[in-house]
């Protein structure tokens, strides 16, 4: 009797382990593959040791100056999640969307003088990491100018890739052209101690729109004899993405811009090769490594362990119950053979 009870208990525990393994692999972990609402991403810094850029400033005598400079550049991105705005979302966006306030600051590395400031407000899908339609999206590149809701339509990937990133082409946002363009998968690559997928976006040289005031200011200082002109832009971005978490653990942007006045030769107004600095590489590596380890542990090793344990317990329990039944089966009486007939 005791063996039968023990066997039934072991068999039940084995079935429970099998059910839990399936729930972890197909229900629990997939449902948790989304960015936590309370996540505060680390600050990200890209820098170039030597870059060409236009710097506008006011001289000591109070007169303005716009000139092409050569120096190191440092561009920092800080993100402040708006938890309340995300909680107030309704419809399909409710509980599925992040609202991030994003701040960019670009400075010279030698003098720490400010070169550019911008601010954005964006809604991102918690699973895919892509921008979603939201009437609160905005972008401002003027210091002190409020970010006016609805003045931009963000699309594609910006700061995150999907959980379980695939070897395919994604649409990635270009802030200069204000549109999402193809970011193509290239290869698997070990980057900074992590297995990653390398993606690249190539934007061929093309003329970009510029407001009349900014263009007039550039021409007035850089090509005073010109009456009009155009600005061309080209860029190549290379990203290294940890596929389990979708974290961008490596970033490189090579960007080039020229002012082409109607009089004289074209003038390079921006040329830089920007990459993550050491502090950023360390921060994004640690965050991606921790997330990757947890997802693999809960999504693969824990279900596998429970599967093996469940099979062992179920088989052991079955053997004990069957053996117990055999022990309690009464033996058949021996049949007597008929006596020989003379």
Legacy VTK file of the C-alpha trace (Angstrom):
# vtk DataFile Version 3.0
C-alpha trace
ASCII
DATASET POLYDATA
POINTS 342 float
0.000 0.000 0.000
2.823 2.398 0.932
4.607 1.788 -2.389
1.412 2.523 -4.274
0.940 5.848 -2.467
4.590 6.804 -3.029
4.385 5.871 -6.693
1.200 7.857 -7.235
2.768 10.887 -5.526
5.895 10.682 -7.669
3.819 10.278 -10.822
1.711 13.323 -9.913
4.813 15.412 -9.201
6.274 14.331 -12.546
3.158 15.413 -14.425
3.194 18.733 -12.532
6.840 19.328 -13.564
5.977 18.593 -17.190
3.076 21.031 -17.103
5.247 23.709 -15.480
7.966 23.183 -18.102
5.443 23.721 -20.871
3.971 26.777 -19.159
7.421 28.356 -18.744
8.466 27.702 -22.332
5.222 28.590 -24.121
3.232 30.899 -21.837
5.077 32.564 -18.941
8.388 33.549 -20.558
6.886 34.673 -23.916
4.389 36.846 -22.012
7.265 38.512 -20.154
9.325 39.299 -23.276
8.513 42.981 -23.094
10.320 46.052 -21.779
9.388 46.708 -18.121
7.288 49.829 -17.631
9.654 50.994 -14.877
12.848 50.558 -16.938
15.166 53.591 -16.875
17.710 53.105 -19.693
21.330 54.123 -19.080
22.644 57.326 -20.654
24.288 56.688 -24.019
27.283 58.628 -25.335
28.741 58.522 -28.842
31.922 60.412 -29.616
34.382 61.220 -32.384
37.998 62.056 -31.626
38.137 64.425 -34.592
35.179 65.864 -36.483
34.312 68.726 -38.794
31.219 70.697 -37.855
29.592 74.125 -37.946
29.627 76.039 -34.688
27.443 79.058 -34.064
28.260 81.298 -31.109
28.353 84.891 -29.892
31.771 86.537 -29.707
32.890 88.590 -26.667
31.976 91.807 -28.496
28.391 90.545 -28.904
28.556 89.784 -32.621
27.412 86.368 -33.904
29.779 83.934 -35.588
29.139 80.848 -37.702
32.274 78.972 -38.694
33.453 75.508 -39.654
35.513 73.981 -36.829
37.558 70.828 -36.325
37.622 69.191 -32.885
36.384 66.188 -30.949
32.628 65.773 -30.510
30.623 64.155 -27.726
26.895 63.487 -28.139
24.962 62.288 -25.079
21.432 60.850 -25.066
19.405 60.734 -21.873
15.999 59.098 -21.502
13.358 59.889 -18.870
10.348 57.551 -18.982
6.974 59.205 -18.399
5.301 56.534 -16.274
2.105 58.479 -15.705
1.560 59.210 -19.407
2.064 55.512 -20.205
-0.408 54.516 -17.485
-3.015 56.933 -18.870
-2.963 55.415 -22.372
-6.104 53.644 -23.510
-7.186 51.291 -26.254
-4.539 49.135 -27.949
-1.736 51.237 -26.426
-2.726 50.509 -22.819
-0.109 48.409 -20.975
1.721 47.797 -24.273
3.468 51.134 -24.709
6.360 53.122 -23.251
6.412 56.916 -23.275
9.956 58.278 -23.299
11.250 61.845 -23.108
14.578 61.851 -24.948
17.246 64.546 -24.645
20.298 64.969 -26.899
23.266 67.212 -26.160
26.268 67.534 -28.493
29.375 69.371 -27.257
32.982 69.956 -28.209
35.260 67.705 -26.206
38.109 70.223 -25.976
36.196 73.286 -24.721
32.858 71.691 -23.680
31.077 74.380 -25.738
27.549 73.354 -26.785
27.062 72.562 -30.467
23.529 71.234 -30.613
20.544 70.494 -28.362
17.371 68.577 -29.171
14.408 67.048 -27.389
11.913 64.361 -28.394
8.850 62.672 -26.959
8.052 59.229 -28.313
5.850 56.171 -27.794
7.439 52.720 -28.207
5.931 49.236 -28.333
7.088 47.186 -25.331
7.643 44.014 -27.387
8.905 45.155 -30.796
10.668 48.306 -29.570
9.341 50.176 -32.615
7.633 53.563 -32.555
3.835 53.467 -32.495
1.238 55.996 -33.613
0.580 58.455 -30.804
-0.642 62.040 -30.978
1.866 63.165 -28.349
4.976 62.576 -30.491
7.190 65.636 -30.908
10.699 66.802 -31.740
12.502 70.109 -31.184
16.027 71.151 -32.168
15.941 74.694 -30.811
17.127 75.351 -27.270
14.275 76.633 -25.168
11.654 75.915 -27.821
8.862 73.671 -26.478
8.387 70.249 -28.020
5.067 70.688 -29.856
2.928 67.545 -29.862
2.198 66.163 -33.302
5.024 67.864 -35.229
6.690 64.544 -36.149
5.641 60.973 -37.003
8.262 58.626 -35.586
8.382 55.170 -37.164
10.528 52.041 -37.081
13.232 51.195 -34.560
14.977 53.976 -32.650
16.516 52.817 -29.367
15.440 49.171 -29.143
15.082 46.111 -31.341
12.509 43.344 -30.742
12.938 40.605 -28.165
14.147 37.677 -30.246
15.617 39.894 -32.980
15.646 38.078 -36.305
18.107 37.944 -39.187
16.071 40.224 -41.391
15.746 43.852 -42.490
14.202 46.344 -40.076
13.109 49.925 -40.603
15.314 52.330 -38.605
14.561 56.003 -37.975
16.760 58.674 -39.568
16.397 61.983 -37.726
17.757 64.040 -40.640
15.346 62.723 -43.265
12.517 62.285 -40.729
11.679 58.826 -42.029
12.388 55.156 -41.334
14.771 53.504 -43.801
15.984 49.892 -44.211
18.490 48.570 -41.675
19.793 45.331 -43.201
21.060 42.253 -41.369
24.658 41.449 -42.284
26.147 38.729 -40.082
26.469 37.093 -36.685
29.357 38.596 -34.779
30.832 38.479 -31.281
30.952 42.064 -30.056
32.273 43.173 -26.676
31.952 39.643 -25.304
28.371 39.092 -26.479
26.920 37.157 -29.436
25.248 39.752 -31.656
23.654 40.356 -35.035
25.294 43.108 -37.063
22.993 45.425 -39.008
23.831 48.280 -41.344
21.905 51.194 -42.840
23.384 53.001 -45.830
21.938 56.351 -46.892
23.325 57.545 -50.245
24.193 61.183 -50.800
21.087 63.277 -51.352
19.843 66.831 -51.004
17.972 67.550 -47.796
15.433 70.210 -46.970
16.543 73.118 -44.797
14.490 76.040 -43.612
15.232 79.319 -45.368
16.530 81.089 -42.249
19.122 78.419 -41.436
20.260 78.153 -45.056
20.562 81.929 -45.345
22.648 82.050 -42.154
25.045 79.396 -43.442
25.454 81.097 -46.794
25.929 84.513 -45.195
28.916 83.376 -43.148
30.384 80.534 -45.204
29.652 81.674 -48.781
28.844 85.403 -48.680
28.964 85.777 -52.478
26.272 83.132 -53.022
22.599 83.911 -53.398
21.327 80.388 -52.852
22.569 76.875 -52.259
21.722 73.332 -51.194
22.826 70.951 -48.443
23.629 67.293 -49.187
23.668 64.468 -46.667
24.879 60.887 -46.558
25.364 58.426 -43.706
26.226 54.844 -42.802
25.060 53.358 -39.506
26.266 50.028 -38.134
24.527 48.454 -35.135
25.378 45.384 -33.079
22.221 43.949 -31.501
22.051 41.282 -28.787
19.213 39.162 -30.251
17.601 37.763 -27.080
16.910 41.187 -25.545
17.025 43.410 -28.651
19.550 45.687 -26.926
21.834 47.793 -29.131
25.227 46.985 -27.598
27.369 48.585 -30.310
26.825 51.655 -32.480
28.770 53.440 -35.204
27.589 56.344 -37.365
29.593 57.846 -40.219
27.920 61.038 -41.403
28.868 63.631 -44.011
27.187 66.917 -45.033
28.147 69.559 -47.554
26.902 73.034 -48.353
26.854 73.634 -52.111
26.475 77.373 -52.842
25.628 78.600 -56.317
29.001 80.376 -56.319
32.232 78.611 -55.371
33.136 75.105 -54.285
31.118 72.905 -51.895
31.952 73.331 -48.200
32.029 70.406 -45.755
29.821 71.436 -42.836
29.781 68.105 -40.991
31.971 65.021 -41.094
32.261 62.627 -38.157
32.721 58.972 -37.252
30.735 58.546 -34.023
30.896 55.459 -31.775
29.918 54.428 -28.239
32.397 55.555 -25.590
33.866 53.079 -23.073
31.380 53.883 -20.304
28.442 53.284 -22.638
29.913 50.029 -23.940
30.234 48.788 -20.367
26.740 49.865 -19.290
24.853 48.422 -22.271
26.929 45.225 -22.125
26.042 44.564 -18.484
22.352 45.293 -19.003
22.116 43.075 -22.106
24.150 40.263 -20.512
21.902 40.159 -17.433
18.738 40.164 -19.540
20.094 37.518 -21.902
21.081 35.215 -19.017
17.663 35.518 -17.371
15.737 34.905 -20.608
17.825 31.847 -21.537
17.613 30.469 -17.987
13.832 30.802 -17.749
13.078 30.127 -21.398
15.378 27.128 -22.021
17.321 25.650 -19.106
14.552 25.786 -16.503
11.971 24.127 -18.821
14.551 21.531 -19.883
15.416 20.728 -16.274
11.743 20.460 -15.328
11.114 18.266 -18.380
13.869 15.807 -17.421
12.854 15.819 -13.747
9.204 15.332 -14.667
9.960 12.349 -16.887
12.144 10.719 -14.218
9.514 11.200 -11.496
6.640 10.048 -13.701
8.475 6.896 -14.812
9.596 6.092 -11.248
6.068 6.575 -9.960
4.614 4.381 -12.697
7.098 1.594 -11.941
6.319 1.708 -8.202
2.549 1.609 -8.733
2.788 -1.268 -11.196
5.133 -3.215 -8.937
2.761 -2.711 -6.024
-0.125 -4.154 -8.026
1.868 -7.302 -8.865
2.737 -7.898 -5.198
-0.935 -7.875 -4.168
-2.233 -10.161 -6.949
-3.235 -13.684 -5.464
-1.396 -16.661 -6.904
-3.462 -19.120 -8.979
-3.993 -22.580 -7.485
-1.957 -25.297 -9.204
-4.038 -27.501 -11.526
-3.806 -31.326 -10.891
-3.139 -33.552 -13.842
-5.559 -36.420 -14.492
-4.413 -39.842 -13.390
-3.318 -42.137 -16.183
-5.925 -44.598 -17.342
-4.946 -48.229 -17.294
LINES 1 343
342 0 1 2 3 4 5 6 7 8 9 10 11 12 13 14 15 16 17 18 19 20 21 22 23 24 25 26 27 28 29 30 31 32 33 34 35 36 37 38 39 40 41 42 43 44 45 46 47 48 49 50 51 52 53 54 55 56 57 58 59 60 61 62 63 64 65 66 67 68 69 70 71 72 73 74 75 76 77 78 79 80 81 82 83 84 85 86 87 88 89 90 91 92 93 94 95 96 97 98 99 100 101 102 103 104 105 106 107 108 109 110 111 112 113 114 115 116 117 118 119 120 121 122 123 124 125 126 127 128 129 130 131 132 133 134 135 136 137 138 139 140 141 142 143 144 145 146 147 148 149 150 151 152 153 154 155 156 157 158 159 160 161 162 163 164 165 166 167 168 169 170 171 172 173 174 175 176 177 178 179 180 181 182 183 184 185 186 187 188 189 190 191 192 193 194 195 196 197 198 199 200 201 202 203 204 205 206 207 208 209 210 211 212 213 214 215 216 217 218 219 220 221 222 223 224 225 226 227 228 229 230 231 232 233 234 235 236 237 238 239 240 241 242 243 244 245 246 247 248 249 250 251 252 253 254 255 256 257 258 259 260 261 262 263 264 265 266 267 268 269 270 271 272 273 274 275 276 277 278 279 280 281 282 283 284 285 286 287 288 289 290 291 292 293 294 295 296 297 298 299 300 301 302 303 304 305 306 307 308 309 310 311 312 313 314 315 316 317 318 319 320 321 322 323 324 325 326 327 328 329 330 331 332 333 334 335 336 337 338 339 340 341
